[in-house]
Amino acid sequence: MTAFRIGFAAWTLLTAWLFAGAGPTARIGQAGTPSAPGTAAAYVGSAACARCHAPIFDRWKQTRMANVVRDPKDHPDAIIPDLAQPNPLVNFTKDQIAFVYGSKWKQRYFTKVGDDYFPLGAQWDVTHRQWRPYNVAMGTDWWTAFYPPENSKRPTGPTCDGCHSVNYNVRTKTVTEWNVGCEKCHGPGSDHVARPARDTIVNPSRLDPIGAVNVCLQCHSQGRPLVNPVEGRYYDWPVGFRVGLNLRDFWQLEEFKPGETTFTHFPDGTAHKNRMQGNDFTQSVMYTHGVTCSSCHDVHGTRHNADLVRPASEVCLTCHGPKTPNGPHTASIEQHTHHRAGSAGNECVSCHMPAIEQTIGDVMVRSQTFRFITPTMTETSKIPNPCTSCHKDKSNAWASEQLRSWPEFSPWRVAQ
């Protein structure tokens, strides 16, 4: 990726943010009171939104976004494993856990020391129901060079908390609220509370496609701030950014070197670790055509996996379908996939969003480039392809030969 350049405007914004002591929205009045001319709106917390948006608020409360981090004292059921069962990796007690992080793929545990939180040394693999050590190895994430080698000495404020909260203040280490609240995506809401109108709040659905995607990209991407260190510490999230500002003035995506496998990328630029959905998506044809994250997901909560607006087997067919301009250009989906209806191989995501990006151990999440990775790419660049990832008893040569025999596809393309 080409690194973004920081300009004078970005430096001015960040400097004002630092000296105000609470982010770009530091000069504020009481919630519910319109901001004075020349001042910014205040953060008021998600509860203030519930008064007018109760149905949406009630859905959001049940989402993982609203429950990323939880205090086990307030939520005794937050801790998934049984800490009463001895395990050599677990050298902490329930009383030491200030925050529980995660619940779908993995669960991590933070303790509080002074005014900072620090990771504890074991994490729970939810899929396999087992403990695994938790320590980010030196030389992996870029920020490890600036912190001690032990996780227990790396505060979560610079590395995690900016994305797991609303309005994290790097100077006071305080937040308006923990978790991904309404104002993480809509910006500070005091003006909207005082005067509910379209022009007093940011609605991502009314932003241009790049701005709309950046609402998610602020956390769902691997990168680094344009200004580092901040207040003497190195941050792994876009310090100073809030919705309504321009993300490129605060954040640059992690670069990749074509042909080289790195800690973050496969040789073709596809991510191979979690929390890189944005790095993937900005490379996609979908992104260039104005598709946004909310085209497929509703972060306010749905009954479908990953808060999809429709089941995974249907959501792609909203825009794609047999003989449509967007393709596939076959009489049926089965003719396109060469797999029977109802099978895993007939699902769009199986081939165009393979689960190849590591989240913990051998648990993988789906790629977001939507590119079809050919067996030949596996041979040349060691990128897992969806064919032999499913047909584990078959070779890449077998898969390539099968693809060449499908008359709907160019033999030159599938051989690449």
Phi and psi in degrees as a GROMACS rama.xvg file:
@    title "Ramachandran Plot"
@    xaxis  label "Phi"
@    yaxis  label "Psi"
@TYPE xy
-83.4872  123.925  THR-2
-65.697  139.356  ALA-3
-76.3151  152.794  PHE-4
-98.9946  142.089  ARG-5
-93.4524  136.267  ILE-6
-109.401  -177.985  GLY-7
-62.2768  -36.3521  PHE-8
-61.1892  -41.3808  ALA-9
-64.3435  -42.8172  ALA-10
-64.2782  -40.2017  TRP-11
-61.6082  -45.3144  THR-12
-61.3072  -46.528  LEU-13
-67.6045  -40.4581  LEU-14
-61.9748  -44.99  THR-15
-60.9473  -38.9035  ALA-16
-62.403  -45.1998  TRP-17
-64.6205  -46.1658  LEU-18
-77.1518  -20.6195  PHE-19
-74.4863  -29.4504  ALA-20
85.7281  7.97763  GLY-21
-151.195  24.3258  ALA-22
90.808  -178.942  GLY-23
-63.9454  -10.1079  PRO-24
-107.111  31.397  THR-25
-71.3575  -35.1273  ALA-26
-86.8252  90.1896  ARG-27
-133.63  162.146  ILE-28
-107.147  -159.791  GLY-29
-73.611  148.023  GLN-30
-59.5433  137.502  ALA-31
91.8849  -7.07466  GLY-32
-106.968  124.937  THR-33
-55.459  140.441  PRO-34
-65.4348  142.78  SER-35
-67.6704  153.554  ALA-36
-53.1072  134.061  PRO-37
85.6801  -2.05645  GLY-38
-110.966  164.955  THR-39
-98.9109  159.298  ALA-40
-69.0274  160.205  ALA-41
-100.411  155.043  ALA-42
-80.7203  134.574  TYR-43
-119.66  -10.4116  VAL-44
91.6873  152.17  GLY-45
-65.936  -28.8619  SER-46
-58.8884  -30.0139  ALA-47
-67.2539  -22.3659  ALA-48
-80.4162  -23.3992  CYS-49
-64.2696  -26.898  ALA-50
-62.3052  -36.8345  ARG-51
-106.859  -22.4995  CYS-52
-119.038  45.4939  HIS-53
-57.5618  -46.5512  ALA-54
-61.0772  -42.7059  PRO-55
-68.2654  -42.3191  ILE-56
-60.4188  -42.3357  PHE-57
-66.4219  -35.0615  ASP-58
-67.3259  -47.2998  ARG-59
-59.5346  -37.7895  TRP-60
-57.6431  -25.573  LYS-61
-89.8335  -6.49884  GLN-62
-80.6742  164.817  THR-63
-70.0382  -28.0176  ARG-64
-57.232  -41.7809  MET-65
-80.3022  -5.28983  ALA-66
-135.592  34.4742  ASN-67
-61.9323  -51.699  VAL-68
-119.941  136.55  VAL-69
-137.348  144.825  ARG-70
-86.0835  117.325  ASP-71
-64.0991  -17.9186  PRO-72
-70.8201  -33.9896  LYS-73
-87.5603  -26.6124  ASP-74
-130.144  80.7584  HIS-75
-58.1838  -23.9223  PRO-76
-85.4759  1.76169  ASP-77
-68.3745  -32.9677  ALA-78
-79.7377  117.128  ILE-79
-75.7426  -52.0209  ILE-80
-75.1663  164.12  PRO-81
-88.8237  103.989  ASP-82
-70.8229  -10.8168  LEU-83
-75.1275  -17.7017  ALA-84
-83.1218  120.971  GLN-85
-64.6199  142.661  PRO-86
-151.544  133.237  ASN-87
-61.497  -22.3308  PRO-88
-79.4291  -21.3926  LEU-89
-96.7842  103.347  VAL-90
-112.166  26.6737  ASN-91
-133.618  163.524  PHE-92
-112.689  168.466  THR-93
-59.2399  -36.3892  LYS-94
-64.9441  -22.6009  ASP-95
-82.5924  -12.4229  GLN-96
-84.7833  114.364  ILE-97
-89.4085  -35.7834  ALA-98
-139.334  142.111  PHE-99
-104.847  130.704  VAL-100
-115.723  123.885  TYR-101
87.949  159.879  GLY-102
-157.952  -12.9226  SER-103
-90.6346  -57.9021  LYS-104
-100.591  -41.5633  TRP-105
-147.489  159.965  LYS-106
-133.241  128.538  GLN-107
-118.133  165.135  ARG-108
-134.955  130.05  TYR-109
-114.018  140.814  PHE-110
-112.081  159.357  THR-111
-109.171  130.052  LYS-112
-129.697  114.316  VAL-113
65.6783  -126.392  GLY-114
-106.128  17.7785  ASP-115
-121.519  158.806  ASP-116
-108.596  148.86  TYR-117
-136.866  143.691  PHE-118
-72.0784  142.495  PRO-119
-86.9817  165.434  LEU-120
-84.0724  3.77186  GLY-121
-133.589  148.678  ALA-122
-130.296  152.415  GLN-123
-99.592  122.753  TRP-124
-82.9946  105.435  ASP-125
-66.7747  -39.0893  VAL-126
-63.3677  -48.2553  THR-127
-94.8729  -2.90368  HIS-128
52.5027  56.2895  ARG-129
-148.754  156.553  GLN-130
-81.3776  143.517  TRP-131
-134.008  148.463  ARG-132
-64.37  151.41  PRO-133
-128.562  108.014  TYR-134
-159.32  121.99  ASN-135
-75.1932  116.563  VAL-136
-68.1417  145.898  ALA-137
-60.1517  142.73  MET-138
83.016  7.06881  GLY-139
-99.4479  -93.6584  THR-140
-59.087  142.82  ASP-141
-57.7049  -32.9467  TRP-142
-76.0618  -10.303  TRP-143
-62.4362  -24.6655  THR-144
-67.081  -15.5618  ALA-145
-110.213  6.96893  PHE-146
-134.928  160.266  TYR-147
-58.7879  160.238  PRO-148
-71.5888  -16.8985  PRO-149
-94.2778  133.517  GLU-150
-56.3506  -34.259  ASN-151
-64.4116  -10.8257  SER-152
-113.232  11.5772  LYS-153
-111.174  108.25  ARG-154
-66.2718  143.745  PRO-155
-78.6967  -14.6077  THR-156
-54.2896  -53.8197  GLY-157
-73.3718  -28.0528  PRO-158
-99.9679  -22.6208  THR-159
-135.307  -44.5019  CYS-160
-66.7666  -24.6541  ASP-161
-63.4181  -27.6457  GLY-162
-96.3072  -12.6745  CYS-163
-103.656  21.0644  HIS-164
-155.454  175.204  SER-165
-113.453  125.908  VAL-166
64.4102  50.1247  ASN-167
-67.1984  129.061  TYR-168
-100.774  114.13  ASN-169
-68.7491  -19.9557  VAL-170
-87.2076  -45.2745  ARG-171
-94.8579  -12.9562  THR-172
59.7519  36.7295  LYS-173
-117.618  163.295  THR-174
-132.527  159.536  VAL-175
-71.4636  -43.1379  THR-176
-160.26  150.161  GLU-177
-80.4606  157.846  TRP-178
82.4078  172.842  ASN-179
-86.6265  86.15  VAL-180
-80.7235  176.458  GLY-181
-53.7146  -43.2555  CYS-182
-75.5683  -8.94771  GLU-183
-65.3052  -32.9837  LYS-184
-107.67  -19.3155  CYS-185
-110.949  -5.05667  HIS-186
80.2205  171.419  GLY-187
-58.5788  138.817  PRO-188
-111.299  8.6757  GLY-189
-62.2026  -39.1873  SER-190
-64.6687  -36.123  ASP-191
-71.5304  -35.3269  HIS-192
-64.5957  -40.7119  VAL-193
-72.363  -36.4904  ALA-194
-142.108  87.3295  ARG-195
-63.2907  109.275  PRO-196
-160.099  161.18  ALA-197
-60.248  -34.5998  ARG-198
-85.0237  5.27284  ASP-199
-110.389  9.48715  THR-200
-151.611  153.763  ILE-201
-89.7105  126.178  VAL-202
-111.558  110.742  ASN-203
-55.5203  -27.804  PRO-204
-69.5955  -15.4605  SER-205
-103.114  2.77664  ARG-206
-81.5052  161.137  LEU-207
-65.9252  161.739  ASP-208
-55.6718  -38.3168  PRO-209
-66.4232  -46.2062  ILE-210
-63.1628  -38.9087  GLY-211
-64.5043  -43.0666  ALA-212
-67.0246  -36.077  VAL-213
-62.9562  -25.3746  ASN-214
-57.3326  -40.912  VAL-215
-83.2905  -36.0503  CYS-216
-62.6412  -25.5017  LEU-217
-56.0548  -27.0836  GLN-218
-121.264  -30.7064  CYS-219
-90.4563  54.2017  HIS-220
-157.374  156.103  SER-221
-101.972  125.472  GLN-222
-171.359  -151.978  GLY-223
-159.607  152.878  ARG-224
-64.8596  152.598  PRO-225
-71.1457  -26.3232  LEU-226
-114.921  117.779  VAL-227
-152.124  140.544  ASN-228
-76.5148  166.453  PRO-229
-120.7  124.246  VAL-230
52.408  34.3778  GLU-231
84.1463  2.46573  GLY-232
-127.667  151.863  ARG-233
-95.8749  125.352  TYR-234
-106.887  144.722  TYR-235
-109.805  27.8077  ASP-236
-148.835  161.505  TRP-237
-75.433  82.9971  PRO-238
-56.9333  130.316  VAL-239
94.1053  -16.3385  GLY-240
-78.8499  141.256  PHE-241
-141.875  156.446  ARG-242
-58.5143  132.417  VAL-243
113.044  -24.4751  GLY-244
-93.9166  177.454  LEU-245
-99.4719  116.315  ASN-246
-59.3762  -33.146  LEU-247
-66.0941  -15.4361  ARG-248
-81.0915  -5.10899  ASP-249
-127.965  -18.1343  PHE-250
-141.713  141.523  TRP-251
-126.607  138.079  GLN-252
-73.2493  149.875  LEU-253
-60.7938  130.8  GLU-254
-76.6756  153.129  GLU-255
-129.897  154.137  PHE-256
-107.322  115.141  LYS-257
-53.5909  131.966  PRO-258
88.8867  -3.50358  GLY-259
-121.493  132.813  GLU-260
-85.9285  125.382  THR-261
-119.869  -176.04  THR-262
-61.3059  -28.6478  PHE-263
-106.02  -28.4889  THR-264
-128.889  150.245  HIS-265
-79.41  167.495  PHE-266
-60.4187  -23.1189  PRO-267
-90.7682  1.10163  ASP-268
98.9827  -7.155  GLY-269
-68.4259  138.762  THR-270
-69.3151  150.775  ALA-271
-127.194  19.39  HIS-272
-137.415  163.227  LYS-273
-71.822  169.564  ASN-274
64.0372  30.8652  ARG-275
-126.325  26.5298  MET-276
-57.976  -38.3315  GLN-277
-69.211  -38.6931  GLY-278
-59.2666  -41.4009  ASN-279
-67.4873  -52.036  ASP-280
-63.0673  -35.2543  PHE-281
-68.9731  -11.2596  THR-282
-90.8855  -9.49529  GLN-283
-82.9633  157.223  SER-284
-64.9691  -33.1825  VAL-285
-54.251  -48.0575  MET-286
-62.1772  -43.15  TYR-287
-67.9357  -19.9092  THR-288
-98.1008  8.80815  HIS-289
88.298  8.22129  GLY-290
-70.9994  139.814  VAL-291
-119.22  171.229  THR-292
-58.3698  -40.4461  CYS-293
-73.4373  -6.8885  SER-294
-64.3469  -27.8739  SER-295
-118.426  -23.1556  CYS-296
-120.508  147.74  HIS-297
-123.877  103.009  ASP-298
-70.035  -8.55742  VAL-299
-75.5837  -9.17112  HIS-300
110.74  132.449  GLY-301
-136.871  177.315  THR-302
-89.3385  4.55902  ARG-303
-102.109  157.041  HIS-304
-57.1044  142.069  ASN-305
59.7325  23.3032  ALA-306
53.5417  37.1258  ASP-307
-66.5914  148.565  LEU-308
-72.5099  -21.02  VAL-309
-142.257  167.126  ARG-310
-57.4802  153.367  PRO-311
-56.8353  -32.0504  ALA-312
-74.0081  -11.4445  SER-313
-116.317  -27.9096  GLU-314
-62.2975  -37.5953  VAL-315
-67.0947  -32.2702  CYS-316
-73.1496  -4.86303  LEU-317
-61.1362  -37.3066  THR-318
-113.979  -24.903  CYS-319
-110.977  148.929  HIS-320
-178.519  166.538  GLY-321
-53.6807  132.176  PRO-322
61.4696  21.9503  LYS-323
-92.0487  159.742  THR-324
-56.7477  -32.8569  PRO-325
-81.7941  -7.62481  ASN-326
82.632  169.945  GLY-327
-74.3744  154.244  PRO-328
-96.1485  48.073  HIS-329
-122.38  169.197  THR-330
-72.8326  -22.2728  ALA-331
-151.96  162.168  SER-332
-64.2927  -38.58  ILE-333
-62.3584  -35.9199  GLU-334
-67.3824  -32.6907  GLN-335
-72.4218  -43.571  HIS-336
-90.1329  -20.7545  THR-337
59.2505  31.3874  HIS-338
-131.568  149.665  HIS-339
-70.028  153.712  ARG-340
-59.4569  137.38  ALA-341
88.7887  -8.7832  GLY-342
-88.2813  160.037  SER-343
-61.1249  -36.368  ALA-344
-69.2024  -12.792  GLY-345
-92.5362  -3.01063  ASN-346
-85.4579  136.221  GLU-347
-54.4187  -43.2271  CYS-348
-67.1017  -23.2965  VAL-349
-63.5739  -37.1786  SER-350
-100.062  -31.1657  CYS-351
-101.188  -11.5474  HIS-352
-138.018  60.2862  MET-353
-64.5326  147.32  PRO-354
-80.9013  91.3154  ALA-355
-129.808  6.79692  ILE-356
-112.711  119.578  GLU-357
-71.0723  134.005  GLN-358
-113.044  -38.0781  THR-359
-164.103  131.214  ILE-360
55.9585  -126.176  GLY-361
-98.5814  16.0172  ASP-362
-88.7648  122.871  VAL-363
-117.049  151.95  MET-364
-113.114  169.29  VAL-365
-81.8999  144.844  ARG-366
-68.3874  152.638  SER-367
-121.734  17.0655  GLN-368
-83.3484  -22.1556  THR-369
66.846  9.37707  PHE-370
-76.5139  145.31  ARG-371
-85.6385  121.135  PHE-372
-91.6234  118.013  ILE-373
-81.7232  157.495  THR-374
-59.1463  -30.488  PRO-375
-64.4439  -36.6952  THR-376
-64.2498  -33.1462  MET-377
-64.6551  -41.552  THR-378
-65.4916  -42.3429  GLU-379
-87.1928  -32.5408  THR-380
-124.633  2.23618  SER-381
62.4253  29.961  LYS-382
-92.818  122.831  ILE-383
-59.487  135.611  PRO-384
-105.212  155.02  ASN-385
-69.3386  -23.0806  PRO-386
-68.0378  -57.6536  CYS-387
-83.0898  -10.3554  THR-388
-69.3775  -28.8567  SER-389
-93.3235  -50.5116  CYS-390
-87.9604  75.1885  HIS-391
-67.4583  -18.3141  LYS-392
-88.9441  1.90069  ASP-393
-109.31  160.771  LYS-394
-96.7855  165.689  SER-395
-64.5156  -34.6339  ASN-396
-63.0238  -42.781  ALA-397
-60.3836  -45.6364  TRP-398
-62.7828  -41.7216  ALA-399
-62.9384  -41.2152  SER-400
-65.8797  -38.7761  GLU-401
-62.0495  -44.7666  GLN-402
-63.9887  -38.2472  LEU-403
-65.2134  -23.9723  ARG-404
-84.2659  -7.36265  SER-405
-84.3044  114.448  TRP-406
-67.6717  -17.5242  PRO-407
-74.9258  -11.9619  GLU-408
-121.777  146.97  PHE-409
-69.073  126.552  SER-410
-64.2716  -22.4364  PRO-411
-74.3323  -36.1455  TRP-412
-71.665  -44.7885  ARG-413
-72.0079  -16.0417  VAL-414
-87.8001  -5.97408  ALA-415
